Amino acid sequence: MFNWTSPRKLSAKGIIGMNRRNIRYIGRYNNRRLYPLVDDKLKTKLLAHEHGITTPALIGTVTTQFDVKHISRIVSGQPGFVIKPAKGSGGKGILVVEHVANDAYVKPSGTRLGRGDLERHVSNILSGLYSLGGSPDVAVVEALINFDESLTEYTYEGVPDIRVIIFQGYPVMAMMRLSTAASDGKANLHQGAVGVGLDIATGTALRGVQFDRSRSDHPDTGHELASLKIPGWDTLLLLAAGCHEMTGLGYLGADMVLDRDHGPMLLELNARPGLAIQMANGEGLRPRLDLIEQQPPHVDAKSRVSFAQQHFARRGELHPTMNNTPGTVSVSAS
């Protein structure tokens, strides 16, 4: 267990803060004209399709308030679906409907919604309630992800996802985000999801955190985290690494999911990924980023993944008897 209590100790661990992330990496390696490619989930989805990167199936979109009344028709016949704002962030505005029963739209928590609830939610999305800067938005309707059954005991009422930090096309750090009752079924750390650091070499669990506290089990299912291993890990890293060529961005976060039928899929991209991934991994990003900056340009994605797996391999710290010990570092969660 690391006791990160001072700036000197944080620096010694290679922890980067928001200022360094924004100036040294985002400001230097991300051209602002490319941001719309990742800030708009619909544009990201269409771009991924062009590059052969699998994403959840697009059911439809709602672009005007006049069309809000058509949402029930758009989702008609769907066993489950997700409605999200194209320009949303931090999991805000995402509505997951697990199944439909007797004209009621049922959320993973069991809450039942009516047609009016769906229309109201879509209308709020269009008005910019959840978008970056409050700008007018588009409601994107996607097929429900049927996540890999091997992950069932590690999450609660939601789909777990994997955040991978990609720098110059190299996967440098990863974590799995597990939804909880506290996070309302959403896989966002600042809402109470559990973050589990993952070994880049193997996709196995390193350490778990929730609310900046060390965690060895899931708070709702009680399942230990030490045995967590991501299936299809090499394929997932290759897809994530390919997002560098897809967007032209040098520093980004790729959020991936594991569908039981389609395998690893790209959920969304983030040009300003948060820094809590360092807490989940018990290690700072800086040494890895420094090493990548020393590598030659124009290396293919497969070689970049192999390099990362060779140089960033770790062994886990999780132990079944570990207590939930307070952490002392505060980083931006996303």
Protein Blocks (a to p, Z undefined) as FASTA:
>chain_A
ZZdfbfklmmmnopacfklmmmmmmmmmmcfklmmmmmpmklmmmmmmmnopacdddfbd
cfbfklmmmmmmmmgoiabdcdddfkbghhioiacdfbdcehiacdfkopacdfklmmmm
mmmmmnopmgghhiacdddddddddddfklmmmpghiacddddddeehiafbdcdddddf
klnopacfknopacddddfklopafbdceehiacfbdfklopafklgccehklmmmmmmm
mmmmmnopabdcddddddfklopadfbdcfbbcfklmmmnopafklmmmmmmmpcehiaf
klmmmmmmmmmgccdfbdfklccdddfbdcddZZ
